[in-house]
């Protein structure tokens, strides 16, 4: 356990006890600990400096003298207020405001919580939450598939035969009981607005959105923000879509260089059919909960390319499905180097890599960039994020 900050202090039989707020745990889990149980001398030192300063001000305001060695003689009406705790309360208020805003946008489908039990970092103020892709300059996102199925008695029987919309596009029935069953790398063609089937058709999954409650939370291992499940997510479930601003290749290259210099990027190539696809999703400023999903070399999410009301091969929707059953409170991750067939792309064993070699890459920068150490902690960790 790691100490986040010291809440309060008291003396019991001549020994000092500190009320501890633990990293990653709510205030309800705070505990009183004797000083010889703690190994955070810098936090104890800072606490006593602040405590003494507040106590002297309290005494001076009331013209009371005090021997600083007699801790048991501290007036009972003196209440220490941790500066850190005060700042933390402000952060919690800000996060609750953001949580309400996001759930208003998503209509709480599903519920999204925001938590920070680690530090004083607030939600990124310049991030614009959106549930759909936003077209960038000179980009048009079609919303008319031109053709749909005409299954006379519902789609179930025809899907079994790989007909319906998947068959029209030479694909396969992607789902079984709303859970993905096709292999990674295979496109998913769902029924669309021109189909004669109703909205409870078994071939309509991604378009209905995610259903599992999730939390955007501050990680305690240096990875910044992350996303975790708040309930069990069955294997094969649709979990979220990766959305952002859809931009052209030239703009992606320009932004990529700037993001590289800043040590961050959220560029995702839409290169399922063509490695030279001119379009990229940028989730840096516009995006949804997927913006906060961290990398892992042993991920629990898999990327699929999905086509619904737009069948333009250069504009697939990027859907993330559960690779295995995900436990409640487990962090959600996907492999930033994952290719369309679920295998990691080859990376040279050097400090720099040209990300153009990746089949499906996040991040994507068409020039040499400095690689980042991976913090996923997996037993199969490759050592590098990109």
DARALIN-V828762 format. One record per residue. PSI is psi in radians with two decimals (* if undefined). Layout:
BEGIN
PSI, PSI
END
This chain:
BEGIN
2.51, 2.39, 2.22, -0.91, 2.90, 2.18, -0.73, 3.13, 2.57, 2.84, 2.30, 2.00, 0.73, 0.03, 2.49, 2.35, 2.46, 2.39, 2.05, 2.29, 2.09, 2.47, 2.27, 0.02, 2.54, 2.97, -0.48, -0.32, 0.10, 2.51, 2.63, 2.26, 2.39, 2.65, -0.50, -0.04, -0.14, 2.56, 0.89, 1.06, -0.59, -0.65, -0.67, -0.75, -0.84, -0.66, -0.81, -0.58, -0.82, -0.72, -0.84, -0.71, -0.79, -0.67, -0.79, -0.67, -0.73, -0.79, -0.73, -0.71, -0.48, 0.09, 0.84, 2.35, 2.69, 2.39, 1.99, -0.21, -0.26, 1.37, -0.49, -0.23, 0.13, 2.26, 2.41, -0.37, 0.07, 2.20, 2.01, 2.37, 1.95, 2.22, -0.72, -0.76, -0.67, -0.78, -0.67, -0.69, -0.66, -0.73, -0.76, -0.72, -0.75, -0.74, -0.64, -0.63, -0.79, -0.70, -0.77, -0.75, -0.82, -0.74, -0.43, -0.71, -0.76, -0.10, 0.55, 0.53, 1.58, 3.14, 2.34, 2.09, 2.75, 2.18, 2.51, 1.75, 0.46, -0.81, -2.82, 0.40, 2.25, 3.04, 2.46, 2.01, -0.42, 0.14, 2.29, 2.04, 2.30, 2.61, -0.11, 2.83, 2.52, 2.22, 2.29, -2.93, 2.27, 0.38, 2.30, 2.23, 1.85, 2.64, 0.49, 1.90, -0.13, -0.56, 2.50, 3.06, 2.80, 0.85, 2.09, -0.56, 0.72, 2.94, -0.24, -0.90, -0.63, -0.54, -0.64, -0.55, 0.19, 0.66, -2.47, -2.68, -0.74, -0.75, -0.61, -0.59, 0.40, 0.56, -2.92, 2.78, 2.02, -0.33, 2.68, 1.99, 0.72, 0.12, 2.40, 2.42, -0.24, 2.70, 2.57, 2.46, -0.31, 2.36, 2.66, 2.15, 1.87, 2.83, 2.68, -2.95, -0.30, -0.06, 2.63, -0.19, 2.80, 3.12, -0.22, 0.28, 2.41, -0.16, 0.44, 1.77, -1.12, -0.67, -0.34, -0.09, 2.99, 2.82, -0.10, 2.32, 2.34, 2.87, 2.29, 2.08, 2.76, 2.10, 2.74, 0.09, 0.36, 0.11, 0.03, -2.42, 2.64, -3.12, 2.37, 2.74, 2.46, -0.01, 2.91, 2.32, 2.01, 2.63, 2.36, -0.08, 2.52, 2.20, -0.77, 2.89, 2.48, 1.95, 2.82, -2.65, 2.16, 2.07, 2.86, 2.83, -0.79, -0.73, -0.63, -0.70, -0.75, -0.83, -0.65, -0.71, -0.69, -0.76, -0.66, -0.76, -0.43, -0.07, 0.44, 2.66, 2.57, 0.64, 2.30, 1.99, 2.40, 1.23, 0.67, -0.86, -0.47, 2.10, -0.28, 0.39, 2.28, 0.08, 2.57, 2.52, 2.18, 1.93, 0.39, -0.93, -0.50, 2.28, -3.00, -2.68, -0.41, -0.39, -0.52, 0.02, 2.24, 2.88, 2.60, 2.51, -0.24, 1.28, 2.88, 0.08, 2.60, 2.42, 2.33, 2.59, 2.17, 2.41, 2.25, -1.64, 0.09, 2.09, 0.31, 2.07, -0.30, -0.04, 0.99, 2.70, 2.39, 1.85, 2.48, 2.10, 2.71, 2.13, -0.46, 3.04, 2.27, 2.26, 2.74, 2.41, 0.17, 2.40, 2.45, 2.35, 2.70, 2.83, 1.99, -0.30, 0.17, 2.39, 3.07, -0.36, 0.32, 0.20, 2.52, 2.43, 2.61, 2.36, 2.31, 2.62, 1.08, 3.06, -0.23, 2.66, 2.50, 1.94, -0.06, -0.25, -0.20, 2.45, -0.89, 1.98, 2.33, 1.99, 2.95, 2.11, 2.12, 0.65, 2.95, 2.31, 2.76, 2.25, 2.75, 2.36, 2.41, 2.39, 0.37, -0.46, 0.12, 2.60, -0.36, 0.42, 2.34, -0.16, -0.34, 2.49, -0.90, *
END
